[in-house]
């Protein structure tokens, strides 16, 4: 019985697939905007294709409850391959913020930025926090 519960516990731990998410948070005193611009050829198949537009804007206010946004990308963790796959769908990724506006125009720039922002035990979250 002791081994049975141990085996069940191990199976449970290995069968838990976390949800891959990108979390956007604005903790600054100013409003911010995060823009994902999709490539035309991947627009209809990309998880970023939300509202029949190749441009996805998130206007993050400086006060709760409108200072965050979350996107879900299925189960698993953010590996280099999964981030490269997402970055391949994007023409550009831009963060407009009073302190430090950033524009990423290439797949490599986007992938490197997102890969560096992975968080969590299973690296299942990408946290983009503006201060």
N, C-alpha and C positions, 0 to 999 in steps of 0.2 A: 504494500500500500504506500509505503514511503517513497519508493522509486516511481510509482505510478503518478503521484502528485508532482514529483520533480519533473518527469517527462512532460506532463500536461503544462506545467509552468513554462518550461523551455519552449514548447511548441507555441504557446500563447505569445511569448515574447518575440519569437521569430516570425510569427504570422501578422504582427501588427505593422501595417504600412502607414506611416504618417502622411498627412495631406501636404503636398507641395504648395506653398503659398508665397506671395510677394506682399509684404506689409509696408505700407507707406504711412509715415507719421510726421506731423509738423509740430515740433515742440518749441518753435521760435515765437517771437512776438509779431511776426509779419505773415501775411498770406503767401502761399507758394502754389506752384503749378508743376505737375509732372506729366510729360507728354510722351506717349509711345506712338511713333509713326511707322505703320506697316508698309512692307513692300507690296506692290500691286499684285505680284504673282503668288503671294502667300496669304493674301488678305482673307479669302474665304475659308482657309483651312487652319489658320492660326488661332490659338486660344485667346489671343488679344482681340480678335474680331468680335466685338461685343454688340455694336449698334449700327451695323451696316456702314461702317466708316473705316477708312484706313488710318484715321487719327483718333487715339484714345486719350482724352484729357482727364486729369484728376485735379480739381481745384481744392486744395487743402487750406482751410481757414486756420487762423491762429488760435481759435477757441474751440473747446469741446462743444458739441459732439461731432463737429464737421472738420476735425483736424486729422482724420485718418481714413485710409481705404485699404481694403484687402482683396486680392485676386487669388483664386484657387486654380491649380494646374494639375489636378489629379493626384494619385497616390505615388509615394516613393520619396526619394531624397534628391537634392539638387547636385547631380554629378556634373563633371565637366561636359559630358556629352549632352545631358539634358539642358544645360545652360546654353551650350553652343547651338542646339536645336532651336531654342527660343530666340537667341540673338540673331540667328539666320533669318527669322521672320521679320525682323525689324530693319527699317531703313535708318531710323535714328531714335535716340532716347534722350530726352532733355529734362533737366530740372531747373525751373526758373524760381529763383529765390533771391531775396535782396542781398544777402551776404555773399553767396557763392553760386552763381548760375553755371550750370555745366551742360555741355552738349557732346554727345557721343555719336559719331557718324559712321563708324565702321563696326563690323561684326566683332572683331577682336577687342575693340575698346569697350563695347557693351558687355561682352562675355567676361572680360577681366573685372570690370566694375561689379557686376552682379555676383561673380564667383567670390570676390572679397567680402561681400555683404552676407554670406551664408551664416546662419545661426542655428542653434539648437543641437541637441544630442545627436540626432540623425541627420543634421544639416538639411532639414526639411523646410526651413524658412529663409527667405531673403528679406532682411530688414533694412529699409531705407528710411533713416530718421534725420530730419532737418532740425538743426539747433539754431 
